[in-house]
Amino acid sequence: MEQTALERRVRVIPATRPVPASGPRRSGKQRVAAYCRVSTDSEEQLNSYAAQKNYYTQKIEENPDWEMAGVFADEGLSGTSMKKRTEFNRMIAACKRGRIDMILTKSASRFARNTVDCLRVIRALKSRGIGVIFEKENINTLTESSEFLITLFSSFSQAESESMGMNIVMGMRQSMKEGKIPFQYSRTLGYRRGPDGKPEIDPDEAETVRLIYARYLEGASLGDIQRELTEQNIPTAEGIKGWSRQVIQNILTSEKYIGDGIRQKTYTTGPIGDRKAVKNNGELPMYYSKNNHPAIIPREVYYRVKEEMARRNSKRKVMQKTAKTEQGKYSAKYALSELLVCGECGTPYKRCTWARNGKKRIVWRCVSRLEFGTKYCHNSPTMDENRLHSAIVAALNEFGAIRAEVKADVLELASLAQGGGEDGGESLLALQTRLKELSEEQAELIDKVLADMKNEELNTQLKAVLEEKQDVMDRIAAQEQDEEKRAAQASRQREMEEWLDRQPLCFTEYDDTLTRRFVEQVTVVDAETIRVKIRDAGIEIEQKLC
């Protein structure tokens, strides 16, 4: 049975919005905006910036067919990226809201040096019937041939920008090799620009830096220091009274405070328009400039802070009921939280509050016993805090009584530490001299190899020089690290010597700061005995609890 073909029917859905114009509006005045930009904020460029604004304002107002839609201007910015160009983005937003019909700008390079971004914006504007007139190139983007010309000129601008960027990078790297260290005074606490243009110490801010280092070595945590600085209304480098732990961490780890500087800690990567700074983890060389400017912090104090920071970071967290409890994490609240350990299992003790019959009692207990009962630690005693403190004071009193003998040992150790490196190996100066000779030899061999690439003998010599150079650099780095450790140890021993000279024959009170500074470890031997190890003195004192 044949089916009858259905008749095709077409229904027209009427338009509800006008079609965007493909060119300028045909009735009324055109709303014309102007965009100008200068790439630096120097006085000369800012004068040019003001002149551009005046020029476009006058030009638009003089044309009877145009109506001023605004002058949008960015100053002190690069044209390689749209992201930080506030005025440019505000202008594009106004275009999308239908408030602009035409844009005037000096040239393609002023509009954008990034070809992709430039074409994307121009196409988006063109789809809305909005044209951009580039005066220097005499291009109106609403014409048919405009896109080809825009691509051409934008590519030239981008190439120019990339070439300029490479020149800047080369100049910066040459500056790095010469040991020049730039200073951001507004962000560097403790320094200001001197009359000769070089860094000089700001006395008031330098006191804040020294306070931060001193409090950290006394055992205060970053949070403690942050609270103290905020409570005392001490301003940061930028004059803000809001401190953060990261700012304090940066001050404690910055080599600038010992008079040195490092260049190329970070480097810029990514295509033009999407560049970002990333940490240099060995991809590029770094340049260390020693004794570049006046130091606020002595080197030995700086190295002690580094040691203390590494010690705190190395503290392992207590494991949760899966294995034997390990060493506890660093605590700044009580000195004994990291110094008091169980003589049976080596686990740290923890401060606890016992409440019985309405009375509170502070005691210290082995963390392993608290977490796992007698599974790993069987006989660790509970220690009363008052008796524990009294025993530590008694141990320090005993140490004070024998300080003359200890002082002689300290002086001998300090002398050895300061005169370190006398182990028959090459001196640091000799290694540095050899490194310079190898660098010169390397440069000569590279020239010869480039002239005769197939010469196996030259290639072998170059390889040997490079290997020896790397070995010498490794040995220099190792010696410098040893020098830092010796300096830190000598500083602690000198401090111990000074402390011994200042101490009376008898101490009356327990003090957390004193304990943290001069006690390396307190071991619980049994319920009535502790063993106090004195830091850097090489002695242990066994003390009965009172």
C-alpha positions as CSV (number, residue, x, y, z in Angstrom):
1,M,0.0,0.0,0.0
2,E,1.5,3.3,-1.1
3,Q,2.0,6.1,1.5
4,T,1.1,9.6,0.6
5,A,4.1,12.0,0.8
6,L,3.6,14.7,3.5
7,E,3.7,18.3,2.4
8,R,6.7,20.3,3.7
9,R,5.6,23.3,5.7
10,V,7.9,26.2,6.8
11,R,7.0,28.6,9.6
12,V,8.8,31.9,10.0
13,I,10.0,32.8,13.6
14,P,10.3,36.6,13.6
15,A,13.5,38.3,14.8
16,T,13.4,39.9,18.2
17,R,16.8,41.6,18.3
18,P,18.5,43.9,15.7
19,V,21.5,42.6,13.7
20,P,24.8,44.1,14.9
21,A,26.1,46.6,12.4
22,S,29.1,45.5,10.3
23,G,30.5,49.0,10.5
24,P,30.0,52.4,12.2
25,R,26.6,53.5,13.2
26,R,24.7,55.2,10.4
27,S,22.7,57.6,12.5
28,G,23.8,59.9,15.3
29,K,27.3,60.5,16.5
30,Q,29.8,57.7,16.9
31,R,30.9,57.1,20.5
32,V,34.7,57.1,20.2
33,A,37.2,56.0,22.9
34,A,40.9,56.2,22.9
35,Y,43.5,53.8,24.4
36,C,47.1,54.8,25.2
37,R,49.8,53.1,27.2
38,V,53.4,53.7,28.4
39,S,55.6,50.7,29.3
40,T,57.6,52.3,32.2
41,D,56.8,54.8,34.9
42,S,59.8,57.1,34.4
43,E,59.2,60.8,34.3
44,E,59.8,61.1,30.6
45,Q,57.3,58.3,29.8
46,L,54.7,59.7,32.1
47,N,55.0,63.1,30.3
48,S,54.3,61.1,27.1
49,Y,51.4,59.5,28.8
50,A,49.8,62.8,29.7
51,A,50.4,64.2,26.2
52,Q,48.7,61.2,24.6
53,K,45.6,61.7,26.8
54,N,45.4,65.4,25.9
55,Y,45.9,64.6,22.2
56,Y,43.1,62.1,22.0
57,T,40.7,64.2,24.1
58,Q,41.2,67.1,21.8
59,K,41.0,65.0,18.6
60,I,37.7,63.4,19.6
61,E,36.1,66.6,20.8
62,E,37.1,68.5,17.6
63,N,35.3,66.0,15.3
64,P,31.6,66.9,14.9
65,D,30.6,63.3,14.1
66,W,32.3,61.9,17.2
67,E,31.2,61.8,20.8
68,M,33.7,61.3,23.6
69,A,33.4,57.8,25.1
70,G,36.4,58.0,27.4
71,V,40.2,57.9,27.3
72,F,41.6,54.7,28.8
73,A,45.2,54.7,29.7
74,D,47.6,52.2,31.5
75,E,50.9,53.5,32.8
76,G,54.1,51.6,33.8
77,L,52.9,48.3,32.3
78,S,54.2,45.9,29.7
79,G,52.0,45.2,26.7
80,T,52.8,41.5,26.5
81,S,49.9,40.5,28.7
82,M,46.3,41.6,29.1
83,K,45.9,40.4,32.6
84,K,47.2,43.4,34.6
85,R,46.1,46.1,32.2
86,T,43.2,47.4,34.2
87,E,42.1,50.3,32.0
88,F,42.4,48.1,28.8
89,N,40.1,45.5,30.4
90,R,37.7,48.2,31.5
91,M,37.5,49.6,28.0
92,I,36.7,46.1,26.5
93,A,34.0,45.7,29.2
94,A,32.5,49.0,28.1
95,C,32.5,47.8,24.5
96,K,30.7,44.6,25.5
97,R,28.0,46.7,27.2
98,G,27.5,48.7,23.9
99,R,28.9,52.0,25.1
100,I,31.7,52.4,22.5
101,D,31.5,52.3,18.7
102,M,35.2,53.0,17.8
103,I,38.6,52.9,19.5
104,L,41.5,55.1,18.6
105,T,45.1,54.0,19.4
106,K,48.6,55.1,18.4
107,S,49.9,51.7,17.0
108,A,49.6,48.0,17.2
109,S,52.5,47.9,19.7
110,R,50.6,50.2,22.0
111,F,47.5,48.1,21.8
112,A,49.2,44.7,22.4
113,R,52.6,43.1,21.7
114,N,51.1,39.7,21.9
115,T,49.8,38.7,18.4
116,V,47.3,36.1,19.7
117,D,45.7,38.4,22.2
118,C,45.6,41.3,19.8
119,L,43.8,39.3,17.1
120,R,41.4,37.7,19.6
121,V,40.3,41.1,21.0
122,I,40.0,42.7,17.5
123,R,37.9,39.8,16.2
124,A,35.6,40.0,19.3
125,L,35.2,43.8,18.8
126,K,34.7,43.4,15.0
127,S,31.8,40.9,15.6
128,R,30.1,43.6,17.5
129,G,30.7,46.2,14.8
130,I,33.3,48.0,16.8
131,G,36.4,49.1,14.9
132,V,39.9,49.9,16.1
133,I,41.9,52.6,14.3
134,F,45.7,52.2,14.4
135,E,47.0,55.7,13.5
136,K,50.6,54.8,12.9
137,E,49.9,51.9,10.5
138,N,46.7,53.7,9.1
139,I,44.5,50.6,9.7
140,N,40.8,50.4,10.4
141,T,40.0,46.9,11.6
142,L,36.6,47.0,10.0
143,T,38.1,46.8,6.5
144,E,38.6,43.5,4.7
145,S,42.4,43.6,4.6
146,S,42.9,44.7,8.2
147,E,43.4,41.3,9.8
148,F,46.4,40.4,7.6
149,L,48.0,43.8,8.3
150,I,47.3,43.5,12.0
151,T,48.8,40.0,12.1
152,L,51.9,41.4,10.4
153,F,52.4,44.4,12.6
154,S,51.6,42.6,15.8
155,S,54.1,39.9,14.9
156,F,56.7,42.6,14.4
157,S,55.8,44.1,17.8
158,Q,55.9,40.7,19.5
159,A,59.3,39.9,18.0
160,E,60.6,43.3,19.1
161,S,59.3,42.6,22.6
162,E,60.9,39.2,22.7
163,S,64.2,40.6,21.4
164,M,64.1,43.3,24.0
165,G,63.3,40.8,26.7
166,M,66.4,38.7,25.7
167,N,68.6,41.8,25.8
168,I,67.3,42.6,29.3
169,V,67.9,39.0,30.5
170,M,71.5,39.1,29.1
171,G,72.1,42.4,30.8
172,M,70.7,41.0,34.1
173,R,72.9,37.9,33.9
174,Q,76.0,40.0,33.2
175,S,75.1,42.1,36.2
176,M,74.8,38.8,38.2
177,K,78.2,37.7,37.1
178,E,79.6,41.0,38.3
179,G,78.1,40.4,41.8
180,K,75.6,43.3,41.7
181,I,72.7,42.7,44.1
182,P,69.5,44.7,43.7
183,F,67.6,45.9,46.8
184,Q,63.9,46.4,47.2
185,Y,64.2,48.7,50.1
186,S,60.4,48.9,50.6
187,R,60.3,45.2,51.3
188,T,63.7,44.7,53.1
189,L,63.5,45.4,56.8
190,G,66.6,46.9,58.2
191,Y,68.1,48.7,55.2
192,R,67.6,52.0,53.4
193,R,69.2,53.6,50.4
194,G,72.3,55.6,51.4
195,P,73.5,58.9,50.0
196,D,75.8,57.0,47.6
197,G,72.9,54.9,46.3
198,K,74.2,51.8,48.2
199,P,72.4,50.0,51.0
200,E,73.0,51.3,54.6
201,I,71.6,50.0,57.9
202,D,68.5,51.6,59.3
203,P,69.2,51.5,63.1
204,D,65.5,51.3,64.2
205,E,64.5,48.5,61.8
206,A,67.8,46.7,62.4
207,E,66.9,46.4,66.1
208,T,63.7,44.6,65.0
209,V,65.7,42.1,62.9
210,R,68.1,41.4,65.8
211,L,65.1,40.9,68.1
212,I,63.6,38.3,65.7
213,Y,66.9,36.4,65.6
214,A,67.4,36.5,69.3
215,R,63.9,35.4,70.2
216,Y,64.1,32.5,67.7
217,L,67.4,31.3,69.3
218,E,65.8,31.6,72.7
219,G,63.2,29.0,71.6
220,A,60.3,31.1,70.5
221,S,58.3,29.8,67.6
222,L,57.4,31.8,64.5
223,G,53.9,32.3,65.9
224,D,55.3,33.5,69.3
225,I,57.4,36.1,67.5
226,Q,54.5,37.2,65.3
227,R,52.3,37.8,68.3
228,E,55.0,39.7,70.2
229,L,55.8,42.0,67.3
230,T,52.1,42.7,66.7
231,E,51.4,43.4,70.4
232,Q,54.3,45.8,70.5
233,N,53.0,47.6,67.4
234,I,56.3,47.2,65.6
235,P,55.8,47.9,61.9
236,T,57.0,45.7,59.0
237,A,59.3,46.8,56.2
238,E,56.3,48.3,54.4
239,G,55.1,50.1,57.5
240,I,52.2,47.7,58.1
241,K,51.6,46.5,61.6
242,G,50.4,43.1,60.4
243,W,53.1,40.5,60.7
244,S,52.9,37.0,59.3
245,R,54.9,33.8,60.0
246,Q,56.1,33.8,56.4
247,V,57.6,37.3,56.7
248,I,59.4,36.2,59.8
249,Q,60.6,33.0,58.2
250,N,61.9,35.1,55.2
251,I,63.9,37.4,57.6
252,L,65.4,34.4,59.4
253,T,66.5,32.8,56.1
254,S,67.6,35.8,54.1
255,E,71.3,36.0,53.4
256,K,71.0,39.8,53.0
257,Y,71.2,40.2,56.8
258,I,74.8,38.8,56.9
259,G,75.8,41.2,54.1
260,D,75.5,38.7,51.2
261,G,73.2,38.2,48.3
262,I,72.0,35.5,45.9
263,R,70.9,36.3,42.3
264,Q,68.6,34.1,40.1
265,K,66.7,32.3,42.9
266,T,63.8,32.4,40.4
267,Y,63.6,32.7,36.7
268,T,60.8,33.5,34.2
269,T,59.4,30.8,32.0
270,G,56.5,30.3,29.6
271,P,55.4,31.9,26.3
272,I,54.9,35.6,25.9
273,G,51.7,36.7,27.5
274,D,51.7,33.8,29.9
275,R,55.0,34.1,31.7
276,K,55.5,33.3,35.3
277,A,58.3,33.2,37.8
278,V,59.4,29.7,39.0
279,K,61.9,28.6,41.7
280,N,65.4,27.9,40.3
281,N,66.0,24.3,41.4
282,G,69.3,24.0,39.5
283,E,67.9,24.7,36.0
284,L,70.0,27.9,35.8
285,P,73.2,29.0,37.6
286,M,72.9,31.1,40.8
287,Y,75.4,33.8,41.8
288,Y,76.4,34.3,45.4
289,S,77.9,37.6,46.3
290,K,79.7,37.7,49.7
291,N,80.3,40.8,51.8
292,N,78.2,42.9,49.4
293,H,76.9,45.3,52.0
294,P,76.9,46.0,55.7
295,A,75.7,43.1,57.8
296,I,73.1,43.4,60.6
297,I,73.4,39.8,61.9
298,P,76.8,38.1,62.7
299,R,77.5,35.1,60.5
300,E,77.7,32.7,63.4
301,V,74.3,33.8,64.7
302,Y,72.8,33.3,61.2
303,Y,74.3,29.8,61.0
304,R,73.0,29.0,64.4
305,V,69.5,29.9,63.3
306,K,69.9,27.7,60.2
307,E,71.0,24.8,62.5
308,E,68.1,25.4,64.9
309,M,65.6,25.6,62.0
310,A,66.9,22.4,60.6
311,R,66.7,20.8,64.0
312,R,63.1,21.9,64.5
313,N,62.1,20.7,61.0
314,S,63.7,17.3,61.6
315,K,61.5,16.6,64.6
316,R,59.2,13.7,63.7
317,K,55.6,13.7,64.6
318,V,54.3,11.1,67.0
319,M,53.0,8.1,65.2
320,Q,49.4,7.2,65.8
321,K,48.9,3.7,67.3
322,T,50.6,1.8,64.4
323,A,54.1,1.4,65.8
324,K,56.4,2.5,68.6
325,T,56.0,6.3,69.4
326,E,58.8,8.3,67.7
327,Q,60.4,11.6,68.6
328,G,57.9,14.4,69.2
329,K,57.6,17.5,67.1
330,Y,59.1,20.8,68.2
331,S,57.2,22.7,70.9
332,A,58.0,26.3,71.8
333,K,55.7,26.5,74.8
334,Y,57.7,24.4,77.3
335,A,61.4,23.7,77.0
336,L,61.1,20.2,78.5
337,S,58.6,19.2,75.8
338,E,61.6,18.4,73.6
339,L,64.4,18.0,76.1
340,L,62.9,15.5,78.6
341,V,63.1,11.9,77.3
342,C,62.4,8.5,78.8
343,G,65.6,6.6,79.8
344,E,63.9,3.3,78.9
345,C,62.4,3.8,75.4
346,G,63.9,7.2,74.4
347,T,60.4,8.7,73.8
348,P,59.8,12.4,74.8
349,Y,57.8,13.2,78.0
350,K,54.6,15.2,77.8
351,R,53.2,17.7,80.3
352,C,49.9,16.6,81.9
353,T,47.5,18.1,84.4
354,W,46.1,15.8,87.1
355,A,43.0,16.9,89.0
356,R,42.2,15.1,92.2
357,N,39.9,16.2,95.1
358,G,39.6,19.6,93.5
359,K,43.4,20.1,93.4
360,K,45.5,20.3,90.3
361,R,48.9,18.8,89.9
362,I,51.3,19.2,87.0
363,V,53.3,16.1,86.0
364,W,55.3,14.8,83.0
365,R,54.7,11.4,81.5
366,C,56.3,9.3,78.8
367,V,54.2,9.7,75.6
368,S,54.7,6.0,74.7
369,R,53.1,5.0,78.0
370,L,50.2,7.5,77.4
371,E,49.6,6.2,73.9
372,F,50.2,2.5,74.2
373,G,50.3,1.6,77.9
374,T,53.1,-0.9,78.7
375,K,53.3,-2.3,75.2
376,Y,56.6,-0.7,74.5
377,C,57.7,1.1,77.7
378,H,57.2,-0.8,80.9
379,N,58.7,1.1,83.8
380,S,58.8,4.9,82.9
381,P,57.9,6.9,86.0
382,T,55.6,9.9,86.3
383,M,57.6,13.0,87.2
384,D,56.3,15.9,89.3
385,E,57.0,19.2,87.6
386,N,58.1,21.1,90.6
387,R,60.6,18.4,91.7
388,L,61.8,18.1,88.1
389,H,62.5,21.9,87.9
390,S,64.3,21.9,91.2
391,A,66.5,19.0,90.1
392,I,67.4,20.8,86.8
393,V,68.3,24.0,88.8
394,A,70.5,21.9,91.1
395,A,72.3,20.4,88.1
396,L,73.0,23.8,86.7
397,N,74.2,24.9,90.1
398,E,76.6,22.0,90.1
399,F,77.7,22.9,86.6
400,G,78.3,26.5,87.8
401,A,80.5,25.2,90.6
402,I,82.8,23.5,88.2
403,R,82.7,26.3,85.6
404,A,86.4,27.1,85.9
405,E,87.3,23.6,84.7
406,V,84.6,23.6,82.1
407,K,85.7,27.0,80.8
408,A,89.2,25.7,80.1
409,D,87.7,22.9,78.0
410,V,85.4,25.3,76.2
411,L,88.3,27.7,75.3
412,E,90.2,24.7,73.9
413,L,87.3,23.5,71.8
414,A,86.6,27.1,70.6
415,S,90.2,27.4,69.5
416,L,90.0,24.2,67.6
417,A,86.7,25.2,66.0
418,Q,88.1,28.6,64.9
419,G,91.2,27.1,63.5
420,G,89.3,24.3,61.7
421,G,90.4,23.1,58.3
422,E,93.9,22.2,59.2
423,D,93.5,18.5,58.2
424,G,96.1,18.3,55.5
425,G,93.7,19.0,52.7
426,E,93.8,21.9,50.3
427,S,92.8,25.3,51.7
428,L,89.7,27.1,50.4
429,L,91.9,29.8,48.9
430,A,93.9,27.1,46.9
431,L,90.7,25.5,45.7
432,Q,89.2,28.9,44.6
433,T,92.5,29.7,42.7
434,R,92.4,26.3,41.0
435,L,88.7,26.9,40.0
436,K,89.7,30.2,38.3
437,E,92.5,28.4,36.4
438,L,90.1,25.7,35.2
439,S,87.6,28.2,34.1
440,E,90.2,30.0,32.0
441,E,91.4,26.7,30.6
442,Q,87.8,25.7,29.8
443,A,87.2,28.9,27.8
444,E,90.4,28.3,25.7
445,L,89.5,24.7,25.0
446,I,85.9,25.6,24.0
447,D,87.3,28.0,21.4
448,K,89.6,25.3,20.0
449,V,86.8,22.7,20.0
450,L,84.5,25.0,18.1
451,A,87.2,25.5,15.5
452,D,87.9,21.8,15.2
453,M,84.8,19.8,16.3
454,K,86.1,16.4,15.2
455,N,89.4,16.6,17.2
456,E,89.0,13.8,19.7
457,E,92.0,14.9,21.7
458,L,90.6,18.4,22.3
459,N,87.2,16.9,23.2
460,T,88.8,14.6,25.7
461,Q,90.8,17.4,27.3
462,L,87.6,19.5,27.6
463,K,85.7,16.7,29.2
464,A,88.6,16.2,31.8
465,V,88.7,19.9,32.6
466,L,84.9,20.0,33.1
467,E,85.0,16.9,35.4
468,E,87.9,18.4,37.5
469,K,86.1,21.8,37.6
470,Q,82.9,20.1,39.0
471,D,85.0,18.2,41.6
472,V,86.7,21.4,42.7
473,M,83.3,23.2,43.0
474,D,81.9,20.3,45.1
475,R,84.9,20.5,47.4
476,I,84.6,24.2,47.8
477,A,80.9,23.8,48.7
478,A,81.8,21.1,51.3
479,Q,84.5,23.3,52.9
480,E,82.1,26.3,53.0
481,Q,79.5,24.2,54.8
482,D,82.1,23.0,57.3
483,E,83.2,26.6,57.8
484,E,79.6,27.5,58.6
485,K,79.3,24.6,61.1
486,R,82.6,25.6,62.8
487,A,81.5,29.2,63.0
488,A,78.2,28.2,64.6
489,Q,79.9,25.9,67.1
490,A,82.5,28.6,68.0
491,S,79.7,31.1,68.6
492,R,77.9,28.8,71.0
493,Q,81.1,28.1,72.8
494,R,81.9,31.8,73.1
495,E,78.4,32.4,74.4
496,M,78.9,29.6,76.9
497,E,82.2,31.1,78.1
498,E,80.6,34.5,78.6
499,W,77.6,32.9,80.4
500,L,80.0,31.1,82.7
501,D,81.7,34.4,83.6
502,R,78.3,36.0,84.4
503,Q,76.8,33.3,86.5
504,P,76.6,33.4,90.3
505,L,77.5,30.4,92.4
506,C,73.9,29.6,93.0
507,F,70.6,29.6,90.9
508,T,67.3,29.9,92.7
509,E,64.6,29.6,90.0
510,Y,63.9,27.4,87.1
511,D,63.8,29.2,83.7
512,D,62.7,27.8,80.4
513,T,64.9,30.1,78.3
514,L,68.0,29.3,80.3
515,T,67.2,25.5,80.1
516,R,66.6,25.6,76.3
517,R,69.8,27.6,75.7
518,F,72.2,25.5,77.7
519,V,70.7,22.1,78.3
520,E,70.9,19.6,75.4
521,Q,68.8,16.8,77.0
522,V,67.3,15.7,80.3
523,T,67.0,11.9,80.6
524,V,64.7,10.3,83.2
525,V,66.8,7.5,84.8
526,D,64.2,6.4,87.4
527,A,61.6,7.9,89.6
528,E,64.2,9.7,91.7
529,T,67.0,10.5,89.2
530,I,67.6,12.5,86.1
531,R,70.7,13.0,83.9
532,V,71.2,16.5,82.5
533,K,73.4,16.9,79.5
534,I,75.0,20.3,79.1
535,R,75.0,21.7,75.5
536,D,78.4,22.0,73.9
537,A,80.2,21.3,77.2
538,G,80.6,17.6,76.7
539,I,79.5,16.7,80.2
540,E,76.4,15.0,81.9
541,I,75.3,15.6,85.4
542,E,73.3,13.0,87.3
543,Q,70.9,14.6,89.8
544,K,68.6,13.3,92.4
545,L,65.1,14.8,92.7
546,C,64.6,16.9,95.8
